Amino acid sequence: MIEMTDVNVRFGQREVLRGVTLSLPERRVGVIGANGSGKSTFARLVNGLALPSSGDVTVLGLDTRRHAARIRRRVGFLFSDPDAQIVMPTVAEDVAFSLRRKKLSREEVDGRVRGVLTRYGLAEHADHPAHHLSGGQKQLLALCSVLVLEPDILIMDEPTTLLDLRHSRQVADLLRSMPQQVVVVTHDLALLEDFDRVLVLDEGRIVADAEPEAAIDHYRKIMS
Ligand SMILES: Nc1ncnc2c1ncn2[C@@H]1O[C@H](COP(=O)(O)OP(=O)(O)OP(=O)(O)O)[C@@H](O)[C@H]1O
């Protein structure tokens, strides 16, 4: 469960989020809005990467101001720029790096890494340099590195921007089948069509909060 109470976020003089109050118990939540409307900031609030200037954010019963480290262990975050997430030379090493704090044997780490790379079609690249992957493959690698940790909540910031149709569908299928709660920031409106709830941000305010069709209609109106 994600809860925000009267949340404002300011960067200097600029109010980036204003008066956000909501509870998000739904499993699949989409966040849409114009460029600069505050979507990424909203996503970053959920795992304590951004903190409210005023108001409170509670995730899994923990206040993000006081428990950011505990929350980050349970809330996976997929950044929009996969290069920002690649830290090790090879694909397999990069995924294994995510597991460094788990007390797992070498065999367990190898098994988990192999499993997730196979599931997302990267097994044949396991020993290749991560920076040689295509943009879309890097996005899948970043996803593998987050999912291998089996987070309770997954936050994704524009997860399909670099993906071709087949891989976009693969991500959509994953979001449908995974048991965890997911919050997805996206401009890919098709991805959200069977989501449980969609929030529309406009200049830092939530201006629509509804099922996908109604929320997307509202978004189209404010963008026209
Ligand atoms: N750390 C920061 N310092 C200063 N300003 C920031 C910071 N992070 C975000 N902003 C500003 O806050 C506003 C909202 O940014 P945010 O990235 O949340 O928007 P967004 O809706 O995700 O945009 P996009 O669709 O373009 O990715 C932007 O004007 C941005 O410049």
The ligand as an SDF file (V2000), in Angstrom:
LIG
                    3D

 31 33  0  0  0  0  0  0  0  0999 V2000
   16.2380   17.4340   -8.8040 N   0  0  0  0  0  0  0  0  0  0  0  0
   15.5930   18.4350   -9.4250 C   0  0  0  0  0  0  0  0  0  0  0  0
   15.9730   19.7290   -9.2820 N   0  0  0  0  0  0  0  0  0  0  0  0
   15.3250   20.7240   -9.8930 C   0  0  0  0  0  0  0  0  0  0  0  0
   14.2400   20.5610  -10.6730 N   0  0  0  0  0  0  0  0  0  0  0  0
   13.8020   19.3170  -10.8690 C   0  0  0  0  0  0  0  0  0  0  0  0
   14.4500   18.1770  -10.2540 C   0  0  0  0  0  0  0  0  0  0  0  0
   13.7790   17.0470  -10.6200 N   0  0  0  0  0  0  0  0  0  0  0  0
   12.7810   17.4720  -11.4210 C   0  0  0  0  0  0  0  0  0  0  0  0
   12.7890   18.8110  -11.5610 N   0  0  0  0  0  0  0  0  0  0  0  0
   11.8360   19.6050  -12.3460 C   0  0  0  0  0  0  0  0  0  0  0  0
   10.5440   19.2170  -11.9610 O   0  0  0  0  0  0  0  0  0  0  0  0
    9.6730   19.2240  -13.0870 C   0  0  0  0  0  0  0  0  0  0  0  0
    8.9720   17.8900  -13.1700 C   0  0  0  0  0  0  0  0  0  0  0  0
    9.9390   16.9010  -13.5320 O   0  0  0  0  0  0  0  0  0  0  0  0
    9.5790   15.3660  -13.7050 P   0  0  0  0  0  0  0  0  0  0  0  0
   10.8260   14.7010  -14.1730 O   0  0  0  0  0  0  0  0  0  0  0  0
    8.9430   14.8760  -12.4630 O   0  0  0  0  0  0  0  0  0  0  0  0
    8.5140   15.4500  -14.8760 O   0  0  0  0  0  0  0  0  0  0  0  0
    7.9220   14.3010  -15.8100 P   0  0  0  0  0  0  0  0  0  0  0  0
    6.4350   14.4880  -15.8280 O   0  0  0  0  0  0  0  0  0  0  0  0
    8.4310   12.9790  -15.4080 O   0  0  0  0  0  0  0  0  0  0  0  0
    8.5170   14.7020  -17.2330 O   0  0  0  0  0  0  0  0  0  0  0  0
    8.9000   13.8120  -18.5590 P   0  0  0  0  0  0  0  0  0  0  0  0
    7.6230   13.2700  -19.1220 O   0  0  0  0  0  0  0  0  0  0  0  0
    9.5040   14.8550  -19.4490 O   0  0  0  0  0  0  0  0  0  0  0  0
    9.8730   12.7640  -18.1360 O   0  0  0  0  0  0  0  0  0  0  0  0
   10.5130   19.5450  -14.3080 C   0  0  0  0  0  0  0  0  0  0  0  0
   10.3370   20.8930  -14.6390 O   0  0  0  0  0  0  0  0  0  0  0  0
   11.9190   19.3060  -13.8290 C   0  0  0  0  0  0  0  0  0  0  0  0
   12.8280   20.1810  -14.4600 O   0  0  0  0  0  0  0  0  0  0  0  0
  1  2  1  0
  2  3  1  0
  2  7  2  0
  3  4  2  0
  4  5  1  0
  5  6  2  0
  6  7  1  0
  6 10  1  0
  7  8  1  0
  8  9  2  0
  9 10  1  0
 10 11  1  0
 11 12  1  0
 11 30  1  0
 12 13  1  0
 13 14  1  0
 13 28  1  0
 14 15  1  0
 15 16  1  0
 16 17  2  0
 16 18  1  0
 16 19  1  0
 19 20  1  0
 20 21  2  0
 20 22  1  0
 20 23  1  0
 23 24  1  0
 24 25  2  0
 24 26  1  0
 24 27  1  0
 28 29  1  0
 28 30  1  0
 30 31  1  0
M  END
$$$$
